[in-house]
Amino acid sequence: MLTISVKISKLPYFVYLSTKIFMKLQNVVFTFLLFILANTVFAQQPTHAPKPQDSAVDFSRPENVVLFIVLPIVVVILYFVWRRTKRNDQTE
């Protein structure tokens, strides 16, 4: 593969202008494609999938209490216990 390296200052002015215009055009085209592709991605919503609920979590059900209150507390406690044992092992 043959590569030619030429400094921009040595190029004629119209070539320099055409590269600037090409780069601006390239940015516009990529931005346009980004918006087109983003719209098509968001437009593809499944029709038979369950829809998300807008209601808050119902804490009268025991599984919600366990899942959203008890488990996070247990995870935080276990993290601090693990950190304490790790720190004690490093000091010994």
DRENPA-3360 file (N, C-alpha, C; in nm, 2 decimals, always signed):
BEGIN
1 = MLTISVKI = +0.08/-0.12/+0.00/+0.00/+0.00/+0.00/+0.09/+0.12/+0.00 ~ +0.06/+0.21/-0.09/+0.14/+0.34/-0.10/+0.07/+0.45/-0.03 ~ +0.14/+0.51/+0.06/+0.09/+0.63/+0.13/+0.17/+0.75/+0.10 ~ +0.10/+0.86/+0.08/+0.16/+0.99/+0.05/+0.13/+1.08/+0.16 ~ +0.24/+1.13/+0.23/+0.21/+1.23/+0.33/+0.25/+1.37/+0.28 ~ +0.16/+1.46/+0.29/+0.17/+1.60/+0.24/+0.12/+1.69/+0.35 ~ +0.20/+1.79/+0.38/+0.16/+1.88/+0.48/+0.04/+1.97/+0.43 ~ -0.05/+2.01/+0.51/-0.17/+2.08/+0.47/-0.12/+2.22/+0.42;
9 = SKLPYFVY = -0.02/+2.28/+0.47/+0.02/+2.41/+0.43/+0.08/+2.41/+0.29 ~ +0.12/+2.29/+0.24/+0.17/+2.28/+0.10/+0.06/+2.26/+0.00 ~ -0.06/+2.23/+0.04/-0.17/+2.20/-0.05/-0.22/+2.34/-0.10 ~ -0.28/+2.34/-0.22/-0.34/+2.46/-0.27/-0.46/+2.49/-0.18 ~ -0.50/+2.62/-0.18/-0.61/+2.67/-0.09/-0.74/+2.60/-0.12 ~ -0.77/+2.58/-0.24/-0.91/+2.52/-0.27/-0.91/+2.38/-0.22 ~ -0.80/+2.30/-0.22/-0.80/+2.17/-0.17/-0.82/+2.17/-0.02 ~ -0.76/+2.27/+0.05/-0.78/+2.29/+0.19/-0.92/+2.32/+0.23;
17 = LSTKIFMK = -0.99/+2.41/+0.15/-1.13/+2.44/+0.17/-1.22/+2.32/+0.14 ~ -1.19/+2.24/+0.04/-1.27/+2.13/+0.01/-1.26/+2.03/+0.12 ~ -1.15/+2.01/+0.19/-1.14/+1.92/+0.30/-1.22/+1.97/+0.42 ~ -1.21/+2.10/+0.44/-1.29/+2.16/+0.55/-1.44/+2.13/+0.53 ~ -1.48/+2.16/+0.40/-1.62/+2.14/+0.37/-1.66/+2.00/+0.38 ~ -1.57/+1.91/+0.33/-1.60/+1.76/+0.34/-1.62/+1.72/+0.49 ~ -1.53/+1.77/+0.58/-1.54/+1.73/+0.72/-1.67/+1.78/+0.78 ~ -1.71/+1.91/+0.75/-1.84/+1.96/+0.80/-1.95/+1.88/+0.74;
25 = LQNVVFTF = -1.95/+1.84/+0.62/-2.05/+1.76/+0.56/-2.06/+1.62/+0.62 ~ -1.94/+1.57/+0.65/-1.93/+1.44/+0.72/-2.00/+1.44/+0.85 ~ -1.97/+1.55/+0.93/-2.04/+1.56/+1.06/-2.19/+1.57/+1.05 ~ -2.23/+1.65/+0.95/-2.38/+1.66/+0.93/-2.44/+1.53/+0.89 ~ -2.38/+1.45/+0.81/-2.43/+1.32/+0.76/-2.43/+1.23/+0.88 ~ -2.33/+1.22/+0.96/-2.32/+1.13/+1.07/-2.43/+1.17/+1.18 ~ -2.45/+1.29/+1.20/-2.55/+1.34/+1.30/-2.69/+1.30/+1.25 ~ -2.71/+1.32/+1.12/-2.84/+1.28/+1.06/-2.86/+1.13/+1.07;
33 = LLFILANT = -2.76/+1.05/+1.04/-2.78/+0.91/+1.05/-2.80/+0.86/+1.20 ~ -2.73/+0.93/+1.29/-2.75/+0.90/+1.43/-2.89/+0.92/+1.47 ~ -2.95/+1.03/+1.43/-3.09/+1.06/+1.47/-3.19/+0.96/+1.40 ~ -3.16/+0.92/+1.28/-3.25/+0.83/+1.21/-3.24/+0.69/+1.27 ~ -3.12/+0.65/+1.30/-3.10/+0.51/+1.37/-3.16/+0.51/+1.51 ~ -3.14/+0.62/+1.58/-3.20/+0.63/+1.72/-3.35/+0.62/+1.72 ~ -3.41/+0.69/+1.62/-3.56/+0.68/+1.61/-3.61/+0.54/+1.58 ~ -3.53/+0.47/+1.49/-3.58/+0.33/+1.45/-3.56/+0.24/+1.57;
41 = VFAQQPTH = -3.45/+0.26/+1.65/-3.43/+0.17/+1.77/-3.54/+0.19/+1.87 ~ -3.58/+0.32/+1.90/-3.68/+0.34/+2.00/-3.82/+0.31/+1.94 ~ -3.84/+0.30/+1.81/-3.97/+0.27/+1.76/-4.00/+0.12/+1.76 ~ -3.90/+0.04/+1.78/-3.92/-0.10/+1.79/-3.96/-0.15/+1.93 ~ -4.08/-0.13/+1.97/-4.13/-0.18/+2.10/-4.21/-0.30/+2.08 ~ -4.18/-0.41/+2.16/-4.25/-0.53/+2.14/-4.40/-0.51/+2.17 ~ -4.48/-0.58/+2.10/-4.63/-0.57/+2.12/-4.68/-0.67/+2.22 ~ -4.62/-0.79/+2.23/-4.67/-0.89/+2.32/-4.60/-0.90/+2.45;
49 = APKPQDSA = -4.51/-0.81/+2.48/-4.43/-0.81/+2.61/-4.51/-0.74/+2.71 ~ -4.50/-0.78/+2.84/-4.57/-0.71/+2.94/-4.52/-0.57/+2.96 ~ -4.62/-0.48/+2.98/-4.58/-0.34/+2.99/-4.54/-0.31/+3.14 ~ -4.45/-0.21/+3.16/-4.41/-0.18/+3.29/-4.53/-0.11/+3.37 ~ -4.53/-0.13/+3.50/-4.64/-0.07/+3.58/-4.59/+0.07/+3.63 ~ -4.68/+0.16/+3.64/-4.65/+0.29/+3.69/-4.68/+0.30/+3.84 ~ -4.73/+0.20/+3.90/-4.76/+0.21/+4.04/-4.63/+0.18/+4.13 ~ -4.64/+0.23/+4.25/-4.53/+0.21/+4.34/-4.52/+0.07/+4.39;
57 = VDFSRPEN = -4.42/+0.04/+4.47/-4.40/-0.10/+4.52/-4.51/-0.12/+4.63 ~ -4.57/-0.23/+4.63/-4.67/-0.26/+4.73/-4.61/-0.34/+4.84 ~ -4.59/-0.27/+4.96/-4.52/-0.33/+5.07/-4.61/-0.41/+5.16 ~ -4.73/-0.43/+5.12/-4.82/-0.52/+5.20/-4.79/-0.67/+5.16 ~ -4.72/-0.69/+5.05/-4.69/-0.83/+5.01/-4.55/-0.86/+5.07 ~ -4.54/-0.98/+5.14/-4.41/-1.01/+5.21/-4.29/-1.03/+5.11 ~ -4.31/-1.07/+4.99/-4.20/-1.09/+4.90/-4.14/-0.96/+4.86 ~ -4.22/-0.85/+4.85/-4.17/-0.72/+4.82/-4.09/-0.66/+4.94;
65 = VVLFIVLP = -4.14/-0.69/+5.06/-4.07/-0.64/+5.18/-3.93/-0.71/+5.19 ~ -3.93/-0.84/+5.16/-3.80/-0.91/+5.17/-3.71/-0.86/+5.06 ~ -3.76/-0.85/+4.94/-3.68/-0.81/+4.82/-3.62/-0.67/+4.83 ~ -3.71/-0.58/+4.87/-3.67/-0.44/+4.86/-3.62/-0.38/+5.00 ~ -3.64/-0.45/+5.11/-3.59/-0.39/+5.24/-3.49/-0.48/+5.30 ~ -3.52/-0.61/+5.32/-3.44/-0.70/+5.40/-3.31/-0.74/+5.32 ~ -3.32/-0.78/+5.20/-3.20/-0.82/+5.12/-3.10/-0.70/+5.11 ~ -3.14/-0.58/+5.07/-3.04/-0.48/+5.07/-2.97/-0.45/+5.20;
73 = IVVVILYF = -3.04/-0.46/+5.31/-2.98/-0.44/+5.44/-2.88/-0.55/+5.47 ~ -2.92/-0.67/+5.44/-2.83/-0.79/+5.46/-2.71/-0.77/+5.37 ~ -2.72/-0.73/+5.25/-2.60/-0.71/+5.16/-2.51/-0.60/+5.22 ~ -2.56/-0.50/+5.27/-2.48/-0.39/+5.33/-2.41/-0.44/+5.45 ~ -2.48/-0.51/+5.54/-2.42/-0.56/+5.66/-2.30/-0.66/+5.62 ~ -2.33/-0.75/+5.53/-2.23/-0.85/+5.49/-2.11/-0.78/+5.42 ~ -2.13/-0.67/+5.35/-2.02/-0.59/+5.30/-1.93/-0.54/+5.41 ~ -1.99/-0.48/+5.51/-1.91/-0.42/+5.62/-1.84/-0.53/+5.70;
81 = VWRRTKRN = -1.90/-0.64/+5.72/-1.83/-0.76/+5.78/-1.72/-0.80/+5.70 ~ -1.73/-0.82/+5.57/-1.63/-0.86/+5.48/-1.51/-0.76/+5.48 ~ -1.54/-0.63/+5.48/-1.44/-0.53/+5.49/-1.36/-0.53/+5.62 ~ -1.43/-0.56/+5.73/-1.36/-0.56/+5.86/-1.27/-0.68/+5.86 ~ -1.32/-0.80/+5.81/-1.23/-0.92/+5.82/-1.11/-0.90/+5.72 ~ -1.13/-0.84/+5.61/-1.02/-0.81/+5.52/-0.92/-0.72/+5.58 ~ -0.96/-0.61/+5.65/-0.87/-0.52/+5.71/-0.80/-0.59/+5.83 ~ -0.86/-0.67/+5.90/-0.80/-0.74/+6.01/-0.69/-0.84/+5.96;
89 = DQTE = -0.72/-0.90/+5.85/-0.62/-0.99/+5.79/-0.50/-0.92/+5.74 ~ -0.52/-0.80/+5.69/-0.40/-0.72/+5.64/-0.32/-0.67/+5.75 ~ -0.38/-0.64/+5.87/-0.30/-0.59/+5.98/-0.22/-0.70/+6.05 ~ -0.27/-0.82/+6.04/-0.20/-0.93/+6.11/-0.09/-0.99/+6.03;
% end
